[in-house]
Amino acid sequence: MRLLWKLVILLPLINTCAGTGLLSRPVFTQEPQDIIFPLDLSKSEIILNCAATGYPSPSYRWKQNGTDIDFTMSYHYRLDEGNLAISSPRTDQDIGMYQCLATNTLGTILSQKAKLQFAYLSYAWTFNDNPLYVQEDNRRFVSQETGNLYIAKVEPSDVGNYTCFVTNKEAQRSVQGPPTPLVQRTDGVMGEYEPKIEVRFPETIQAAKDSSVKLECFALGNPVPDISWRRLDGNPLPGKIKYSKSQAILEIPNFQQEDEGFYECIAGNLRGRNLAKGQLIFYAPPEWEQKIQNTYLSIYDSLFWECKASGKPNPWYTWLKNGERLTPEERIQIENGTLVITMLNVSDSGVYQCAAENKYQIIYANAELRVLASAPDFSKNPLKKTSVVQVGGDITIECKPTAFPRAAISWKRGMESLRQSKRVFLSEDGSLKIYNVTRSDAGSYTCTATNQFGIAKNTGSLVVKERTVITIPPSKMDVTVGESIVLPCQVSHDPSIEVIFIWSFNGDVIDLKKGVAHFERIGGESVGDLMIRNIQLNHSGKYLCTVKTTLESLSAVADIIVRGPPGPPEDVRVEHISSTTSQLSWRPGSDNNSPIQIFTVQARTPFSVGWQAVSTVPEILNGKTYNATVVGLSPWVEYEFRVVAGNSIGIGEPSKASELLRTKASVPVVAPTNINGGGGSRSELVITWESIPEELQNGEEFGYIIMLRPVGSTTWTKERVPSVESSRFVYRNESITPLSPFEVKVGVYNNEGEGSLSTVSIVYSGEDEPQLAPRGTSVQSFSASEMEVSWNAIAWNRNTGRVLGYEVLYWTDDSKESMIGKIRVSGNVTTKNITGLKANTIYFASVRAYNTAGAGPSSPPVNVTTKKSPPSQPPANIAWKLTNSKLCLNWEHVKTMENESEVLGYKILYRQNRQSKTHILETNNTSAELLVPFEEDYLIEIRTVSDGGDGSSSEEIRIPKMSNLSSRGVPVLEPSVCFLSIVIIFYCFAIQPLVR
């Protein structure tokens, strides 16, 4: 009871500490390190660093060799914050081990130990006045253990004064000794002798882990000895070792367990050898494998701490509380690295240290133990104000008040106490779990926490919502590329809960907000359908619709298979090629989810229009055939091949083209066609044909063979035409008579041989020009731009020359050239109209016959003057009157100019508005009457007629189909006589001028 009252008194302080969280134990941020201090700086100051964090701020004290330093009694010890300052250090008083202690209200911690030494680290010698140090070689060696200079064999040049320098590398200071003379003796000569080892390493050396170990070995002798090293256990020397220049120093960096063992130095010369050996023993200061951590426990709980450290030799453990060593008691158990304290009370709070120590070093692990005692309190961890769960779901309402010791927990729903049942479970940590929640579980829930220090309550509410269910999930689909589909994903849910739809494709989320191509979300609040437009092959895969609410996440998955035409076949190769065939092989491409049913081979040449399907063996290439022989190729042509695959969906993309290869050459087989000829000069036979295209020439050095003979002869004359592009050959022979018939055949050849000949054609030899001129030539003018030339046909025979037709030549009197026109007519035509002439102009004309050899003599010229130009002015002041189907027209007579033909009459051109057929009425008067059915509007023009041709037309007049209208477009009375405004009276009618 007395202990309980103490706890009650301590509660305000403990609660303050636990609640604010401001108090913290000391933690070192800087610990003292070993120092080697030079002797010549004894009047200076040594600083051993120590700093720690914590709240309240720690205070510091120091120990030297385990004894507290009394700063009031030691004038040259000074505390600078946490650092220890030693003024005018003395080797007899200040050497030793130092340790820093940091303390605040939560406890005390000890730092690692730091060793203070006064020593020099390196030695060097100078010779005479040379400022440079004596350099090590086979004869000379400076030991860094003894500081001595050794000379294996003295030379006369070694005589002189030697000075020793001792240097502290850390302080970068040196001390110089007095000169030491070396004098050569004159009482004899040193003979040869075996090596004598003067510098040897100890028999036993303790080497720390990761340190750098140096072994020294140097011998005197004559001749100068050589130094070598080995391990006595038979293992090779480590590859990481380093030697000095003379091999007098063996250095093993980063010393490890495997480097431990016996090492031997051998010094030898011609007179013998000497040995030195010693053992390197590996040791490792302690290193932490497991440290203790800050621990906060309730009163009456038990503490278990364990720390572990490695080292060689194995470390032993001690425990400290607030810097003082712990000893086992009734409640405190200590065994190696474990500490157990049972039935904790507040006085057990403090800073604890686990110390791991072997003979080389001691290390500390620090942690705070805080023992807490308090009444239940919900201020830090209140019940969740509102918990939401769905019908049929499970809910956990946590009740975790702060209480030391742990509080007993009970629950109420409203005013009803809750007891454990099939659906209600009270867990050990105080949480309330309700399984298979129903609507009736909604309401307020109160958690009551009790311990010996007090009682506390806290209330929260439970809201029950309807479950979200995927009513229409996406389903497996099998579609064709290019289609558009909709994957459904529809749900029913509690109206108060927001639903979010997330679609994933093959594990990757589809970001519909960025407007991803092909994908589109359609539907309303409860509909998350996904539309895929113009679906592609790469859209095959798994589609996952995830429905998320604040309470749960549901998903449904569907596989979509997109089938399409096959992918392009691959690796098309030409295995063998001949003059007309080629063996191909290929590998199928992707079948795109629909088995390949057929392959087609296509070829392309420089002469083809794009790619063309070719014949193969086998003729039909099914989906399992991956090679074929292409047949029907043209010899000596460059070919590329490709393969196209097809399936039930369609024809896929073609493969890449094969290598460009040329078929082998062969004798040409296609003979020229359209063998013709004739013409040419006398004694010539002109032969023509259609040339053979390059793709049918079948090889190099292509040319033509001409076979010819007179009709009735049995002997053929053979000629070669080596030009590839030739399509004409002229055979000359003075014995050929004009127009003699010849049998002609044209064949082909190339380097492989002669090919086929064409069928026989009859071709006539050349002829002479016509010898006779036409007679009876005459010419007549029909208009201002047209004349007709006529003549009599020539009765010809072989002697006078064949006539194939006539040429009409014409020109004007003032032509600068001999003629301005030439027109040919064939056969027995004896007249020719010539148009496009100038008006009122004298034209001359002449006629001559022609045949294949050329034109004959011309007839005597004849001439004619063309008519004057037709009137240029169109008829004017046209008036009209329409009564029922009778149309009366009237216009002014056209007066011509002096250079124009007289008006002989007029032409009236009329047609219905929507028809193209035009009717013509000719008259010598300036009026006319038309009887036409006016079912549509009529369009009328009037033009003059003269010797020079038709003159200009009037503007087109539209006559509307309405009856009883005049040219003014107003109703017309029915008088027998009407007058024009120009007072000209006509017999049938008189109307006003047409208003335009």
Buried (B, 14 or more C-beta within 10 A) or exposed (E): EEEEEEBEEBBEEBBEBBEEEEBBBBBBEEBBEEBBBBBBBBEEEBEBBBBBBBBEEBBBBBBBEEEEBEEEEEEBBBBEEBBBEBBEBEEEEBBBBBBBBBBBEBBBBBBBBBBBEBEBEEBBBBBEEEEEEBEBEBBBBBBEEEBBBBBBBBEEEBEBEBBBBBBBEEBEBBEEEEEEEEEEEEEEEEEEEBBEBBBBBEEEBBBBBEBEBBBBBBBBBBBBBBBBBBBEEEEEBBEEBEBBEBBBBBEBBEBBEEBBBEBBBBBBBEBEBBEBBBBBEBBBBBEBEEBBEBBEBBBBBEBEBBBBBBBBEEBBBBBBBBBEEBEEEEBBEBEEBBBBBEEBBBEBBBBBBBBBBBEBBBBBBBBBBBBBBBBBBBEEEBBBEEBBBBBEBEBBBBBBBBBBBBBEBBBBBEEEEBEEEEEBBBEEEBBBBBBEBEEEBBEEBBBBBBBEBBEBBBBBBBEBBBBBEBEBBBEEBEBBBEEEBBBBBBBEBBEEBEBEBBBBBEEEEBEBEEEEEBBBBEBEEBBBBBBBEEBEBEBBBEBBBBBBBEBBEBBBEBEBEBBBBBBBBEEBEBEEBBBBBBBBBBEBBBBBBBEBBBBBBBBBBEEBEEBEEBEBEEEEBEBEBBEBBBBEBBBBBEBBBBBBBBBEBEEBEBBEBBEEEEBBBBBBEBBBEEBBBBBBBBBBBBBBBEBBEBBBBBBEEBBBBBBBBBEEEEEEBEEEBEEBEBBBBBBEEEEBEBBBEBBBBBBBBBEBEBBBBBEBBEBBBBBBBBBBBBEEBEBEBBBBBBBBBBBEBBEBEEEBBBBBBBBBBBBBEEEEEEEBBEEEBEEEEBEBEBEEBEBBBBBBBBBBBBBBBBBBEBBEBBBBEBBBBBBEBBBBBBBBBBBEEBBBBBBBEBEBEEEBBEBEEBBBBBBBEEEEEEEEBEBEEBBBBBEBEBEBEBBBBBBBBBBBBBBEBBEEBEBEBEEEBBBEEEEBEEEEEBEBEEEEEBEEBBBBBBEE
